[in-house]
Amino acid sequence: MIGPAGRALVRQARMAPGLAERAMARQTDRTHLSHDEDAPATHGALHVSAEGEGPVHGGGGGRRCIALRRTAVAAALAGAAVAAGRRATHGPTST
């Protein structure tokens, strides 16, 4: 869930799943789909890459990028923990 709208959608789906499903289908039809032109007939992109230029992957960066992000987050958390520990043992510093 992201943000208040996401939390509201989850609550709505728990309380009235059928109503939530119909509301989301209507919203998707109105705002995400074009009714002005027909989509070309294709085999889809599940088993065969779509024609044209563009990346074939999702752009997440793969395992190496994920590992680098996790390492950066761990380092930031460790730094914050060390800083909090110093403040707790030495008290606030005056400048």
ABEGO torsion letter per residue (X at the ends): XBEAAAAAAAAAAAABAAAAAAAAAAAAAAAABBAABBBBBBAEAAABBBBEBEBABAGAGEAAAAAAAAAAAAAAAAAAAAAAAAAAAAEBBBX
